[in-house]
Amino acid sequence: MPLPRPQSRSWSMAAPPLSPRPQLIGTAFDYLLRFHLRLLNSFSEERESWIAESAVRKLEGNFHDRGQDICAKARRRYELFLKGAPLNDDLLISALQLAQLDFIFRSGQLPPMGDFAVFEEDIADLRQLVEVCDWSQWRASHSCRLNPTFGIASTIVNGADADFQIDGTLYELKTVR
């Protein structure tokens, strides 16, 4: 029996891109998404360290020191956010810099902006993505795992992971240009 054909849908873009760096914005959004999910689901399971923190261990000299500083600031800002501080540009900047460190871990290369620069259009792009989200739909009833891995299978393919798992459903979100 043939599968039914999906009905065509007309979608409008909720947050048109503002930045010419969609991959960076997508990875930064992944961090902010997990931050929000942790806020909504205090019982969430999350890794001991972020991928960005793993990248710092690969860096040397000034890049190592800068990476440590970025991660320490991001941790402080994240903790403040979890305690009720509003989402602000400092947290958005941290997410963008964590995304650059994430790139180092996954690619083994320094990011194109080797100085961990953040641009106004990146901040604006990330802010509008966060603002169009309906966070209420992401409340878990019994389980929430942030950035889960797949054991040895993740190691074999250089650190594959997912964005999150809520109540037994695995999610991998993508932002597109």
Buried (B, 14 or more C-beta within 10 A) or exposed (E): EEEEEEEEEEEEEEBEBBBEBEEBBBBBBBBBBBBBBBBBBEEBBBBEEBBBBBBBEEBEEEBBEBBBEBBEBBBEBBEBBEEEEEBEEBBBBBBBBBBBBBBBBBEEEBBEBEEBEBBEBBBBBBBBBBEEBEEEEBEBEEBBBBBBBEEEEBEEEEEEBBBBBBEEEEEEEEBEE
